[in-house]
Amino acid sequence: MREPMQIQILALELELDLKHRYGLMVGGSALWRELGYTSYDAFRKAKQRGRIEVPLFEVANRRGFFALSKEVACWIATQRCSRQQAV
């Protein structure tokens, strides 16, 4: 199977799972956990340093940052497939 197709299939599966668990947006502790951070402080520092590769946004009258489930799923799938190639 070609790599882009493999990424697309995995991303779709992950997106469905994330949407089922969190809805269209992922925020709060779910966001930093899904992105692989062990704590909010690690997430916050990575954000300050511009190291988070998923587009984050704020929502009016809500605390914290959010990301679209689709973009989180795509990022996870890309990380998985690119790391698989490196090993």
N, C-alpha and C positions, 0 to 999 in steps of 0.2 A: 504494500500500500504506500502510495506517495505521502511524503511528510505533510504538505499542506492539507490534504484530505484527512489524514490522521488527526491533525490539530483541530480541524473543523468538527469532526465527529465527536472527539473528546470534549471540545468546548460546548457543543450542543447538549451533551449528556450532563455536564457540570452545570450549565445554565438552567436546565430543567430542575436539577436538584436544588440549586441555590434559590430559584424562584419559589419552589415549593416550601422551602424552609423560611425564607426571609421576605419574599415578595420581589418587586421590581428593583428595589434599592436595598443595599446592605449598609448598615451603619453600626456605630457603637462597638462593643466588644466583638461582635460577630465579624465586623470588617477587619479589625486588626488580626484576629485569629485566622480568618480565611486567607489573609495575605501572608500568613506564616510568622507573624511577630509573637514573641513570648509574653509581651506586656504592652500596656498602653504607652509607657514611657519609651520603649524601643520604637514603637510606631510613631510617636510624636517627634522623636529625634530624627528618624528617617524622613519624615515630612519636612522638618525644618531644613534638612540638608538636601532636599529635592531628590530623594532616592526612591520615592514611591512611583512606580511606573503606570499605575492605574489612575485615570483621571478622577479626582475627588472634587466634590462640590458641597456647598452648604445649602440648607433648606431653611426658608424663612420660618421663624418661630420654633426652630428645633435646634438642639445642641449638637455640636460635633460635626463630623464630616461624613459624607455618604459616597457610595460608588454604585454604578448600575451593576446588577447581577450579571448581565451579559458581558460587561467589560472585565469583571473579576474572573468569570469563567474562562474567557479568552486568554487572559494573562496566565492563569493557572495551567491551562492546556499548553500554551506556548512554552512556559517554564519546564513543564514535564517533558515535552518532546525535544526541546533543545538540550536538556540535561541528559536525556537518554542517549542522544547522539554523541555526547562528549565522553561518556563512560565506555 
